[in-house]
Amino acid sequence: MNNIQTPSKPDPVSKAKFSLICGIISILPILLTLITMYRAVMFAWMLSLITVPGAIIGIILGILALKSTKKNLAITGIILSLIGLTTSIYIYDLFKNWRSIKDNN
């Protein structure tokens, strides 16, 4: 008689999909830097600051989704997010060194 529905748990499959999406988004600075051959270093640097939180979220969601049926998506999301995180840090360091060299000249 009581039609109260209990809230359902979040689906780990959706976590795997979001991990993959965050991983793809987090490698955007790499693609931008490679495509423009360091011409858009400033824009890639700003984009890398935005993608670091996305990469961290992608890693966390991927780890949480490892128990789902879409384990391959979760692993791919974790790998892409790790690549995006490390290269975003590298691009940030590259820009910092580029600015110090430019200021000294």
Steps between C-alpha positions, in 0.01 A plus 500: 500500500789732561643608163818661629793421277849483639763694310713283279876479526706677232576271211871411476460478121425872483807564715709309246355707215564828682853387581562441130351841411715674762805315369434610143447860610816494710722423200383810311809706597721228351313504172494878488872525570588237241272643232620858536865403555539720809346807338209505740699432816308760700162355407621145564628611840164649594323191370731276703398683819138423420558136410690404818181481712330309216784250491485451877124445480554255214750301706269486801195400294704239314619342823145494634374344175749214493235272652251567221434297188676769294841441656677572169343848483609566857859391432514708182365801689760456773785472248385803298450702818848410625651596164304825504601579858871441447512689172300790644761529773772483233333770289466720809871456574586562135307826501659607828849442358403664170385813682819521706714466186287758319522745793881467518544593133 
